[in-house]
Amino acid sequence: MVGMWEAYKLLFTNYINFGGKSSRAEYWWVQLINFIISIVVLFLFAVLFGIMMSGKGIIFGIILGVIIFSIYGLVILIPSIALIFRRYRDAGVSPWWLIVTALLPYILTIVSKETGILYYIAIILSLISLVITILPSKQ
């Protein structure tokens, strides 16, 4: 069983490793750490600028926090894609389904612009991706 910090270390150790497999624990620990980092960054910047600049500073702090977290997101983009490729493979699903279940929902959401049938298809595909990452490992 992979621990939280070991999973995060493996994210950067396997930076561009699209082969092999990643366990559920490895995948979900990384997701949890990324979620915590985003909340902490946004909260710290909002509080910091809220104290420094009173009311309008909170909005400025949140915007700056989003920019900082976006830069962090770009840094972990490739390792995260490699991680989900390995997770799909570990669940017994071809990693090429990632294009359908992860990339296509973004495209459909942009194209739909409103809550139409394409929007609901994007939601269903996203839920399928979630289910795949929850599946147990295949031998």
C-alpha positions as CSV (number, residue, x, y, z in Angstrom):
1,M,0.0,0.0,0.0
2,V,1.4,3.4,-1.0
3,G,1.3,6.2,1.6
4,M,0.4,9.8,0.9
5,W,3.9,11.3,0.6
6,E,5.3,8.2,-1.2
7,A,2.5,8.6,-3.8
8,Y,3.3,12.3,-4.3
9,K,7.0,11.4,-4.6
10,L,6.2,8.8,-7.2
11,L,4.2,11.4,-9.2
12,F,7.5,13.3,-9.8
13,T,9.7,10.2,-9.9
14,N,7.6,8.9,-12.8
15,Y,7.4,12.3,-14.4
16,I,7.0,11.1,-18.0
17,N,6.5,7.4,-17.4
18,F,3.3,6.5,-19.3
19,G,4.0,2.7,-19.0
20,G,3.4,0.5,-16.0
21,K,0.5,0.7,-13.5
22,S,-0.5,2.9,-10.6
23,S,-2.7,1.7,-7.8
24,R,-5.9,3.4,-6.6
25,A,-4.1,4.5,-3.5
26,E,-1.3,6.2,-5.5
27,Y,-3.8,8.0,-7.7
28,W,-6.2,9.2,-5.0
29,W,-3.4,10.3,-2.6
30,V,-2.1,12.6,-5.3
31,Q,-5.6,13.9,-6.0
32,L,-6.0,14.6,-2.2
33,I,-2.7,16.4,-1.9
34,N,-3.5,18.6,-5.0
35,F,-6.9,19.5,-3.6
36,I,-5.3,20.5,-0.2
37,I,-2.6,22.5,-2.0
38,S,-5.3,24.4,-4.0
39,I,-7.4,25.2,-0.9
40,V,-4.4,26.3,1.1
41,V,-3.0,28.5,-1.7
42,L,-6.3,30.2,-2.3
43,F,-7.0,30.7,1.4
44,L,-3.5,32.0,2.2
45,F,-3.6,34.6,-0.6
46,A,-7.2,35.7,0.2
47,V,-6.3,36.2,3.9
48,L,-2.9,37.8,3.2
49,F,-4.3,40.3,0.7
50,G,-7.5,40.7,2.8
51,I,-5.4,41.9,5.7
52,M,-3.1,44.1,3.6
53,M,-5.8,45.8,1.5
54,S,-9.1,45.4,3.4
55,G,-12.2,44.4,1.3
56,K,-10.9,44.5,-2.3
57,G,-7.7,42.7,-1.3
58,I,-9.6,39.5,-0.8
59,I,-10.6,39.4,-4.4
60,F,-7.1,40.3,-5.5
61,G,-5.7,37.6,-3.3
62,I,-8.0,35.0,-4.7
63,I,-7.1,36.0,-8.2
64,L,-3.3,35.8,-7.4
65,G,-3.9,32.5,-5.7
66,V,-5.6,31.2,-8.8
67,I,-2.7,32.4,-10.9
68,I,-0.1,30.7,-8.6
69,F,-2.1,27.5,-8.5
70,S,-2.5,27.6,-12.3
71,I,1.3,27.7,-12.6
72,Y,1.5,24.7,-10.2
73,G,-1.1,23.0,-12.4
74,L,1.1,23.4,-15.5
75,V,4.1,22.0,-13.6
76,I,2.1,18.8,-12.7
77,L,0.2,18.5,-15.9
78,I,2.4,16.0,-17.6
79,P,3.0,13.8,-14.5
80,S,-0.8,13.9,-13.8
81,I,-1.6,12.7,-17.3
82,A,1.0,9.9,-17.0
83,L,-0.5,9.0,-13.6
84,I,-4.0,8.7,-15.0
85,F,-2.7,6.7,-18.0
86,R,-1.1,4.2,-15.5
87,R,-4.3,4.2,-13.4
88,Y,-6.4,3.3,-16.4
89,R,-4.0,0.5,-17.3
90,D,-4.1,-0.8,-13.7
91,A,-7.9,-0.9,-13.8
92,G,-7.8,-3.0,-16.9
93,V,-9.0,-0.2,-19.3
94,S,-7.0,1.0,-22.3
95,P,-5.4,4.3,-21.5
96,W,-6.7,5.6,-24.9
97,W,-10.1,5.7,-23.3
98,L,-8.7,8.7,-21.4
99,I,-9.2,10.7,-24.6
100,V,-12.9,9.9,-24.6
101,T,-13.6,10.1,-20.9
102,A,-11.4,13.1,-20.0
103,L,-10.6,15.2,-23.0
104,L,-14.0,14.9,-24.8
105,P,-16.0,16.3,-21.8
106,Y,-13.9,19.5,-21.9
107,I,-14.5,19.9,-25.6
108,L,-18.2,19.2,-25.3
109,T,-18.6,21.7,-22.4
110,I,-16.9,24.4,-24.5
111,V,-19.0,23.6,-27.6
112,S,-22.3,23.3,-25.8
113,K,-22.2,26.8,-24.1
114,E,-25.5,26.1,-22.5
115,T,-27.0,23.1,-20.7
116,G,-27.9,21.1,-23.7
117,I,-27.5,17.4,-24.6
118,L,-23.8,17.8,-25.2
119,Y,-23.4,19.2,-21.6
120,Y,-25.1,16.1,-20.2
121,I,-23.0,13.8,-22.3
122,A,-19.9,15.5,-20.9
123,I,-21.1,14.9,-17.4
124,I,-21.8,11.2,-18.1
125,L,-18.3,10.8,-19.7
126,S,-16.7,12.5,-16.6
127,L,-18.6,10.1,-14.3
128,I,-17.3,7.2,-16.4
129,S,-13.7,8.5,-15.9
130,L,-14.4,8.7,-12.1
131,V,-15.7,5.1,-12.0
132,I,-12.6,3.9,-14.0
133,T,-10.2,5.5,-11.4
134,I,-12.2,3.8,-8.6
135,L,-12.1,0.3,-10.1
136,P,-9.9,-2.2,-8.4
137,S,-6.6,-3.4,-9.9
138,K,-6.7,-6.1,-12.6
139,Q,-4.1,-8.9,-12.6
